[in-house]
Amino acid sequence: MEIRVLGPLVAQLDHRSVVPSAAKPRQVLALLALHPGRVVTVSTLLDELWGDAPPRTAPATLQTYIRQLRRMLADALDPAGVRGPKDVLCTRYGGYALDVTSAVDATEFQRLCVAGQTALREGRDHEASQLLHRALGLWRGPALADVQIGRALEVETLRLEETRLCALDGRIEADLRLGRHAALLGELTALAAQHPLHETVHAQLMLALYRCGRPSHALSAYHRLRRSLIRELALEPSPRLQRLHQAILEADPGLEAPHPAGAVARSTQWLMTAPV
């Protein structure tokens, strides 16, 4: 069974979609797909579908949605196969579980992110860049872009998006360590516009601009961030951003594009810190 949630919801058996067209059964399938092999409780499903105001018939209606999903699974499964729809969408104590043997894209994304961040911490920059590129390449748009989002799915999609942003920060840092600053300029400029309060993105943009021989543009990026932080949050940039700003003013040699042997030490001096 192929399941993809990093974009529009995809669930296929033998290339046949088992995604229902109705909104609430899609929510049920999406929530189960985000927890493959694990029980999602009835109370969690009810909260996702109706929040604080479930109708009196909510438990029975949920059972109807489960039956609808199982009918779609039955239509797609091989009638001579050893697994039936109740073996795929299982009833468990207190809830339901989607018993799938194939990897869900979100699970693979998390695995690649962990491996990539570990490689980055250990200074294996080429490997980190490749792993995080692969992780980010699994995304086809906003998570569950075509699914109605309730409270439980909102938590999951926010978690996935935050992990995606951390993976993006890590991949860009790895690429900066590898001397790819010129190739990153367009991407970083767009990211800084999309995330005007994100300090890590602005630090990366400032460093890339400086290494491309554009210190005045790097300073302008700092001042744009500072104005946004003061206007929106009444805060000054963090000490690390202020240190980077001062280093650019002083043309600190430590900001220069790294040689392979010194890549980790120089780049991380300015960028390796918790995302803001």
Disulfide bonds with the S-S distance in Angstrom:
none
